[in-house]
Amino acid sequence: MKRIAILFFIFFAVNLLNAQTKVLKMSATKSNDFGVTYFLPKTMLTVHVNYSKVTQKAGPYARYAEKYLGVKEQSVVSEDQIYYKLNNINVISKGVVDKYASYLIEFKSKTTSPFVYLTEDGLICTINADYEPESTGDNKAPAQSVSESAKIPPHSVFTEEYLNAGSVTKMAEVAAKQIYKLRDSRTDLLTGNADNAPRDGEGMKIVLANLEAQEKALTELFTGTTNVETFNSDFDIEPVSNIDKEVLLRFSKYTGVVGKDDLSGSPVYINIQNLESVEPQEIFDPRRRTKEAHSIVYNTPGKATVEVFYGITSLYKNTVSVVQFGNKQILATSIFDDKKAPVKVYFYPETGAIKQIIQ
């Protein structure tokens, strides 16, 4: 126990000095009795929920959109409203340290320069082999609103005729005429029929962008505006047994993602089905304890089907690896005794399974 405590102290001291390091190389030397402590992972499932808040505002001339612009009713925002919608759901399987799965690799003193690569959390990566951590792709950009082109206020393009109009109907008519004039101006520029057109390409881009912004501002007086903000929420689940139609979260059209106990939303369910035919071995057979003390313990993960559904609609279904549904196996350290042909072992740090053994 004293030796293990010293190893932990050395490990975390090195970790603090190398805060940016993703993996650590731990050598088995005489100073630590040729032993390296490591952890095996357990599986956590992260359900990633992507949803949007949609804000719609009706234009003051919505009822004239078809009459003056030929825009059909289904393409026009007819009333102000805010609602939320589910976009997609993804489930990410990741390995986290199992604090109850700590083991000690004990090499013989005659072994040629044995070393082990561990993650900064202590998960085993390789034995006697260099290791470069793979990109997980889990870094998520913060939620952003949908980007929009530069907007200008409608009143900045109002003409004198528009401002002097005596009724809503007349104002809508004048605004529509201005939209057609802007379209004609853009067409003249593009076809080379415009007087005093910019001579350089950059100037042309600026003028066309300005015309487009003016047209958009006036058109929105008829069609209305729609602004979309996108958000992400994550929910972690540690699978230990089958799950049948368990409420994962609730979703409301009016408030978005809410807690699973908040009845203002409709339930989003999750199913997890163990696909293995044998029961997981949570505790080693006592007869293996002696072998385990002089062996390398590793995981053989199981498989599970994960499904997430909303109402009767399946939003996600896939098969994933789950350590808890598998078993643990042992690899004798005697394979490292050959000085002429040192053995290299590669692991999957996220599952603790052996990836490759090379001699």
C-alpha positions as CSV (number, residue, x, y, z in Angstrom):
1,M,0.0,0.0,0.0
2,K,2.9,2.3,0.8
3,R,4.4,1.8,-2.6
4,I,1.1,2.4,-4.3
5,A,0.6,5.6,-2.4
6,I,4.1,6.8,-3.5
7,L,3.2,6.0,-7.1
8,F,0.0,8.0,-6.9
9,F,2.0,10.9,-5.4
10,I,4.5,10.8,-8.2
11,F,1.8,10.5,-10.9
12,F,-0.2,13.5,-9.7
13,A,2.9,15.6,-9.1
14,V,4.0,15.1,-12.7
15,N,0.5,15.8,-13.8
16,L,0.4,19.1,-12.0
17,L,3.7,20.1,-13.6
18,N,2.5,19.2,-17.0
19,A,-1.0,20.6,-17.0
20,Q,-1.2,20.7,-20.8
21,T,0.0,17.1,-21.2
22,K,-2.7,14.7,-22.4
23,V,-0.7,11.5,-21.7
24,L,2.1,10.6,-19.3
25,K,5.0,8.2,-19.7
26,M,5.5,6.1,-16.5
27,S,8.7,4.0,-16.3
28,A,8.9,0.9,-14.3
29,T,12.2,1.2,-12.4
30,K,13.9,0.0,-9.3
31,S,12.7,3.2,-7.5
32,N,9.1,2.0,-7.8
33,D,9.8,-1.7,-7.5
34,F,9.2,-2.0,-11.3
35,G,5.5,-1.4,-10.8
36,V,3.0,1.0,-12.5
37,T,-0.5,1.7,-11.2
38,Y,-3.3,2.3,-13.8
39,F,-7.1,2.5,-14.0
40,L,-9.5,0.8,-16.3
41,P,-12.5,2.8,-17.5
42,K,-16.3,2.4,-17.3
43,T,-18.6,3.6,-20.0
44,M,-20.7,6.7,-19.8
45,L,-23.2,7.6,-22.4
46,T,-23.7,11.3,-23.2
47,V,-27.0,12.1,-24.9
48,H,-26.3,15.3,-26.9
49,V,-29.5,17.2,-27.7
50,N,-29.6,19.9,-30.3
51,Y,-32.6,22.2,-30.4
52,S,-33.6,25.7,-31.6
53,K,-35.6,28.7,-30.5
54,V,-37.5,30.2,-33.3
55,T,-38.7,33.8,-33.0
56,Q,-41.1,35.0,-35.7
57,K,-42.5,38.5,-36.1
58,A,-45.2,39.3,-38.6
59,G,-44.7,42.2,-41.0
60,P,-47.3,45.1,-41.0
61,Y,-48.2,44.3,-44.6
62,A,-48.5,40.6,-44.3
63,R,-52.0,40.5,-45.8
64,Y,-50.8,42.3,-48.9
65,A,-47.8,40.0,-49.6
66,E,-49.6,37.9,-52.2
67,K,-51.4,40.8,-53.8
68,Y,-48.3,43.1,-54.3
69,L,-45.4,40.6,-54.3
70,G,-46.9,37.3,-55.3
71,V,-45.7,35.6,-52.1
72,K,-48.0,32.7,-51.1
73,E,-49.6,32.7,-47.7
74,Q,-47.5,29.7,-46.5
75,S,-44.3,31.7,-47.0
76,V,-45.5,34.6,-44.9
77,V,-45.3,35.0,-41.1
78,S,-48.9,35.9,-40.2
79,E,-48.5,36.3,-36.5
80,D,-45.8,36.9,-33.8
81,Q,-44.8,33.7,-32.1
82,I,-41.9,32.0,-30.3
83,Y,-41.5,28.3,-30.3
84,Y,-38.8,25.6,-29.8
85,K,-38.1,22.6,-31.9
86,L,-35.9,19.5,-31.6
87,N,-33.3,19.3,-34.3
88,N,-31.4,16.1,-33.6
89,I,-30.1,13.8,-30.9
90,N,-26.7,12.0,-30.8
91,V,-25.3,9.6,-28.2
92,I,-21.6,9.6,-27.5
93,S,-20.0,6.7,-25.7
94,K,-17.0,7.7,-23.7
95,G,-14.7,6.1,-21.1
96,V,-14.3,7.6,-17.6
97,V,-12.1,6.4,-14.8
98,D,-13.6,3.6,-12.7
99,K,-12.3,4.3,-9.3
100,Y,-12.9,0.6,-8.3
101,A,-10.8,-0.7,-11.2
102,S,-7.3,0.2,-10.1
103,Y,-4.5,-2.3,-10.9
104,L,-0.7,-2.6,-10.6
105,I,1.5,-3.8,-13.4
106,E,4.5,-5.5,-11.9
107,F,7.4,-6.1,-14.2
108,K,10.4,-8.3,-13.5
109,S,13.7,-6.5,-12.8
110,K,15.3,-8.1,-15.9
111,T,12.7,-6.6,-18.2
112,T,14.3,-4.2,-20.7
113,S,13.3,-0.6,-19.9
114,P,9.6,-1.2,-19.4
115,F,7.3,1.8,-19.5
116,V,3.6,2.5,-19.7
117,Y,1.6,5.4,-21.2
118,L,-1.4,6.6,-19.2
119,T,-3.9,9.4,-19.8
120,E,-3.8,12.3,-17.3
121,D,-6.6,10.5,-15.5
122,G,-4.6,7.3,-15.2
123,L,-6.3,5.2,-17.9
124,I,-3.9,2.8,-19.6
125,C,-2.9,3.5,-23.2
126,T,0.1,1.4,-24.1
127,I,2.8,-0.8,-22.7
128,N,6.4,-0.4,-24.1
129,A,5.0,1.7,-27.0
130,D,4.8,5.4,-27.7
131,Y,1.3,6.9,-27.7
132,E,-0.3,9.9,-29.4
133,P,-3.8,10.7,-28.1
134,E,-6.5,10.8,-30.8
135,S,-8.8,13.8,-31.2
136,T,-12.1,13.0,-29.6
137,G,-14.1,15.6,-31.5
138,D,-16.1,16.3,-28.4
139,N,-15.2,20.0,-28.3
140,K,-18.4,21.8,-29.0
141,A,-18.7,25.4,-30.1
142,P,-21.0,27.6,-28.0
143,A,-24.5,27.9,-29.2
144,Q,-24.9,30.6,-31.8
145,S,-27.7,32.4,-33.5
146,V,-28.1,31.7,-37.2
147,S,-25.9,34.2,-39.0
148,E,-27.7,36.8,-41.0
149,S,-26.7,39.3,-43.7
150,A,-26.2,42.9,-42.6
151,K,-29.6,44.4,-41.8
152,I,-30.7,47.9,-42.3
153,P,-33.9,49.5,-40.8
154,P,-36.8,49.7,-43.2
155,H,-37.4,53.4,-42.5
156,S,-33.9,54.3,-43.9
157,V,-35.2,53.4,-47.4
158,F,-38.7,55.0,-47.1
159,T,-39.4,57.5,-49.9
160,E,-41.3,60.7,-49.6
161,E,-44.2,59.1,-51.4
162,Y,-44.3,56.4,-48.8
163,L,-44.1,58.8,-45.9
164,N,-47.0,60.8,-47.3
165,A,-49.2,57.8,-47.9
166,G,-52.5,58.2,-46.1
167,S,-53.5,54.5,-45.5
168,V,-51.9,51.2,-44.8
169,T,-53.0,49.9,-48.2
170,K,-51.3,52.8,-49.9
171,M,-48.1,52.4,-47.8
172,A,-48.0,48.7,-48.8
173,E,-48.4,49.6,-52.4
174,V,-45.6,52.2,-52.4
175,A,-43.3,49.8,-50.5
176,A,-43.9,47.1,-53.1
177,K,-43.1,49.6,-55.9
178,Q,-39.9,50.4,-54.2
179,I,-39.0,46.7,-54.0
180,Y,-39.5,46.4,-57.8
181,K,-37.3,49.5,-58.4
182,L,-34.5,48.0,-56.3
183,R,-34.7,44.7,-58.3
184,D,-34.6,46.6,-61.6
185,S,-31.5,48.6,-60.4
186,R,-29.8,45.3,-59.5
187,T,-30.6,43.8,-62.9
188,D,-29.3,46.9,-64.7
189,L,-26.0,46.6,-62.7
190,L,-25.6,43.0,-63.5
191,T,-26.4,43.4,-67.2
192,G,-24.2,46.5,-67.6
193,N,-27.2,48.8,-68.4
194,A,-26.8,51.0,-65.3
195,D,-25.4,54.6,-65.6
196,N,-22.5,55.4,-63.3
197,A,-21.9,51.8,-62.4
198,P,-18.9,51.0,-60.2
199,R,-15.8,50.3,-62.3
200,D,-14.1,47.8,-60.0
201,G,-15.3,44.5,-58.7
202,E,-15.1,45.5,-55.1
203,G,-17.2,48.6,-55.6
204,M,-19.8,46.5,-57.5
205,K,-20.0,44.0,-54.6
206,I,-20.7,46.9,-52.1
207,V,-23.4,48.4,-54.3
208,L,-25.1,45.1,-54.9
209,A,-25.0,44.2,-51.2
210,N,-26.6,47.5,-50.3
211,L,-29.4,47.0,-52.8
212,E,-30.0,43.5,-51.5
213,A,-30.1,44.8,-47.9
214,Q,-32.7,47.5,-48.8
215,E,-34.8,45.0,-50.7
216,K,-34.7,42.6,-47.8
217,A,-35.7,45.3,-45.3
218,L,-38.7,46.2,-47.4
219,T,-39.7,42.6,-48.2
220,E,-39.8,41.7,-44.5
221,L,-42.5,44.3,-44.1
222,F,-44.6,41.8,-46.0
223,T,-43.2,38.4,-45.2
224,G,-42.1,39.1,-41.6
225,T,-38.9,37.9,-39.9
226,T,-37.7,34.6,-38.6
227,N,-34.7,34.4,-36.2
228,V,-33.3,31.0,-35.2
229,E,-31.1,30.4,-32.1
230,T,-29.5,27.0,-31.7
231,F,-28.7,25.4,-28.3
232,N,-27.2,22.2,-27.0
233,S,-27.9,20.2,-23.8
234,D,-26.0,17.1,-22.6
235,F,-27.4,14.3,-20.4
236,D,-25.1,11.6,-18.9
237,I,-26.2,8.1,-18.3
238,E,-24.1,5.3,-16.7
239,P,-25.5,2.0,-18.1
240,V,-25.4,-0.8,-15.5
241,S,-28.4,-2.8,-16.7
242,N,-31.1,-2.8,-19.3
243,I,-33.3,0.4,-19.5
244,D,-36.8,0.2,-20.9
245,K,-38.5,3.4,-21.8
246,E,-37.0,5.6,-19.1
247,V,-37.7,9.3,-19.3
248,L,-34.4,11.0,-20.2
249,L,-35.7,14.6,-20.4
250,R,-38.8,16.5,-21.4
251,F,-39.3,18.9,-24.3
252,S,-41.7,21.8,-24.5
253,K,-42.6,23.7,-27.5
254,Y,-42.8,26.8,-25.4
255,T,-39.6,26.5,-23.2
256,G,-37.4,24.0,-24.9
257,V,-35.5,21.3,-22.9
258,V,-36.7,20.9,-19.4
259,G,-36.0,18.4,-16.6
260,K,-37.6,15.0,-16.7
261,D,-39.8,15.8,-13.7
262,D,-41.1,19.0,-15.3
263,L,-44.5,18.1,-16.6
264,S,-44.7,21.2,-18.8
265,G,-42.8,19.2,-21.4
266,S,-43.5,16.0,-23.3
267,P,-41.2,13.0,-22.4
268,V,-38.2,12.0,-24.4
269,Y,-37.5,8.3,-23.7
270,I,-34.3,6.2,-23.8
271,N,-34.0,2.4,-24.2
272,I,-30.7,0.5,-23.5
273,Q,-30.6,-3.2,-24.4
274,N,-27.6,-5.4,-23.5
275,L,-26.8,-7.5,-26.5
276,E,-24.4,-9.9,-24.7
277,S,-25.5,-13.4,-24.1
278,V,-23.5,-13.8,-20.8
279,E,-23.8,-11.9,-17.6
280,P,-21.1,-9.3,-16.9
281,Q,-18.4,-10.4,-14.4
282,E,-18.5,-7.6,-11.9
283,I,-16.1,-9.5,-9.5
284,F,-13.4,-11.8,-10.5
285,D,-13.6,-15.5,-9.5
286,P,-11.5,-15.8,-6.3
287,R,-9.3,-18.5,-8.1
288,R,-8.2,-15.8,-10.5
289,R,-6.9,-13.4,-7.8
290,T,-3.5,-15.0,-7.6
291,K,-3.1,-14.8,-11.4
292,E,-4.4,-11.2,-11.4
293,A,-1.7,-10.0,-9.0
294,H,0.9,-10.9,-11.6
295,S,-1.0,-10.1,-14.7
296,I,-2.3,-7.2,-16.7
297,V,-6.1,-6.8,-16.3
298,Y,-8.0,-5.4,-19.3
299,N,-11.6,-5.1,-20.4
300,T,-13.5,-6.9,-23.1
301,P,-16.5,-4.6,-23.6
302,G,-20.0,-5.7,-24.4
303,K,-22.4,-4.3,-26.9
304,A,-25.7,-2.5,-26.3
305,T,-28.5,-1.0,-28.5
306,V,-29.3,2.5,-27.6
307,E,-32.5,4.2,-28.8
308,V,-33.9,7.6,-28.0
309,F,-37.5,8.5,-29.1
310,Y,-40.0,11.3,-28.7
311,G,-43.6,10.2,-28.8
312,I,-43.6,7.5,-31.5
313,T,-40.7,9.1,-33.4
314,S,-37.3,7.4,-33.1
315,L,-34.6,10.2,-32.9
316,Y,-31.6,8.0,-32.5
317,K,-30.8,4.3,-32.7
318,N,-27.3,2.7,-32.7
319,T,-25.2,-0.1,-31.3
320,V,-22.4,1.1,-28.9
321,S,-19.7,-0.5,-26.8
322,V,-20.4,-0.7,-23.1
323,V,-17.7,-1.8,-20.7
324,Q,-20.2,-2.7,-17.9
325,F,-21.9,-5.3,-20.2
326,G,-18.6,-7.1,-20.9
327,N,-15.9,-8.8,-18.8
328,K,-12.4,-8.4,-17.6
329,Q,-9.5,-10.6,-18.8
330,I,-5.9,-11.0,-17.8
331,L,-2.6,-11.0,-19.8
332,A,0.5,-12.5,-18.2
333,T,3.4,-10.1,-17.7
334,S,5.7,-12.9,-18.6
335,I,5.3,-11.9,-22.3
336,F,7.6,-8.9,-21.5
337,D,10.5,-11.0,-20.3
338,D,12.1,-11.5,-23.7
339,K,14.8,-8.9,-24.0
340,K,15.5,-9.7,-27.6
341,A,12.0,-9.2,-28.8
342,P,10.2,-6.7,-26.5
343,V,6.4,-6.9,-26.7
344,K,4.3,-3.8,-27.3
345,V,0.7,-3.6,-26.2
346,Y,-1.8,-1.0,-27.4
347,F,-5.1,-0.3,-25.6
348,Y,-8.2,1.6,-26.4
349,P,-8.2,4.1,-23.4
350,E,-11.9,4.7,-23.7
351,T,-12.8,1.1,-23.2
352,G,-9.7,-0.5,-21.6
353,A,-9.7,-3.2,-24.4
354,I,-6.5,-4.4,-26.1
355,K,-6.2,-2.9,-29.6
356,Q,-3.0,-4.6,-30.7
357,I,-0.1,-6.7,-29.5
358,I,3.2,-6.4,-31.4
359,Q,6.4,-8.4,-30.9
